[in-house]
Amino acid sequence: HAPVSLVVSPGGHWAYVLEKDAAGSFVQPVSIDRMVSNLPSAGNAFQVGDISQELELNEAGDRLFIPFLGGPLGGVAILDISEGACSEILWRHLDGCPHCDVPDCIVLATIEGYNVNDIILDQPAEPNDPSNVVRIDNRTRQLLPSTQVLTDLVKCLLEHGGGGAGTQGQQGLPGKDGEDGEDGEDGEDGAPGEGLEEGLVRIEALSWTHNKLHIGGVSGSPAGPDPESFFVLVERPNGLQTPAIVIGFTADVRVSDTIDGANVFQVLVPTGGPNDPNFNRGILCQCPMRGKTIPVTLKTDGQNRIITNAFGRIDSAKQAPSGNARGVAFLLDIQEAPIARNVINGLVPELSVKLRGDFVIDTGDPGRAIDAEFVRAELPSGDRPRPPAGQSLDKQLGIQGGVFESWFTAKPRGN
């Protein structure tokens, strides 16, 4: 029949359609769940008043009103709707048992929390139930539905194609925007996070300036390095002076135990030259020099800071007894490495220095590795953000280990 009007149940499972043709007016239910599943969905048509106008469904969804014309005043047809949940079929036997009046009939139920002399009432429980009132719960029993009940259940599921009836709640009104909160006071600084530590030893000063040109050779009387040199003449116990590249720390470290000249403290020089095939192919190679490291004592001021010259470099050092020291020197020993002569005189144009901080340990117990990363090419070294101006070293955060890397260029004196 041709549709005239339509309403949908509150649970959204059914639609009710008013239809007309020459024979009269009809109301036909349609299962929306089955329609979505591409299954036959229309129920049997129910005839109502001949000139019906529209459909109205009450809020509960259980009564349908169909106004119609006819006679002197017309009228309204009222249809009761039963849109029950299929699962309720299993519990129909609770409405009464036809054999409960025979001697061998057993009725089971659960009364939770029962005590002697309690008042037993039927469901549902009320919020203000006294403590001596208990409620019968019939739905905790084991079900033994009959074949007919199971048949009714299956037929119901086939017709509905989904769950039972449910009423869709109304959409709530939009909430108002909350007012801006007042600014709170700044809290205290939290403890350092895992991996960041206070008071780590760092590299404080060098005998060279990173990525700058230096002068080789000696000058002055008595003979000494050029003020713009990169090495220091270290005073030895035998009275001699040995050229060395020197690194100074913010506190003593275990020089003799942890810093060697082969693996931890390396001075690297370029290899090859114009006659080297790799050089002509555009490849630059560097190799570490052979050398020995020794602990050295450095001059400090009244604040226990290392004294440097006008160029900010260490220019004085004295060999210390084996063990711990504020500084370490890589000796440019010509007997150990003949190329050291060219390095001292500025004939090696570029040198690199590498210190593996993972293996340089302070004198604490237990010892901690120094914070060696040369971040932003700033001293003291440290793998950290730039600390606030004036913050003391013992309050600055850092990370143990890392690799200190620096380089500089050199030329002979007088060139």
BELHU-V341981 format. One record per helix or strand of 2 or more residues. SS is the DSSP state (~ for helix, > for strand). FROM is the first residue (numbers start at 1). LEN is the number of residues. Records with the same first field share a line. If there is no record, write none. Layout:
SS = FROM-LEN / FROM-LEN
This chain:
> = 2-7 / 14-8 / 24-8 / 42-7 / 51-2 / 56-2 / 63-7 / 75-6 / 110-2 / 119-3 / 133-5 / 197-2 / 202-5 / 213-3 / 218-2 / 224-2 / 232-4 / 241-13 / 265-6 / 286-3 / 293-5 / 318-2 / 325-7 / 350-7 / 361-2 / 397-2 / 403-9
~ = 32-5 / 86-10 / 138-3 / 147-14 / 255-4 / 277-4 / 340-5 / 357-3 / 375-3 / 393-3
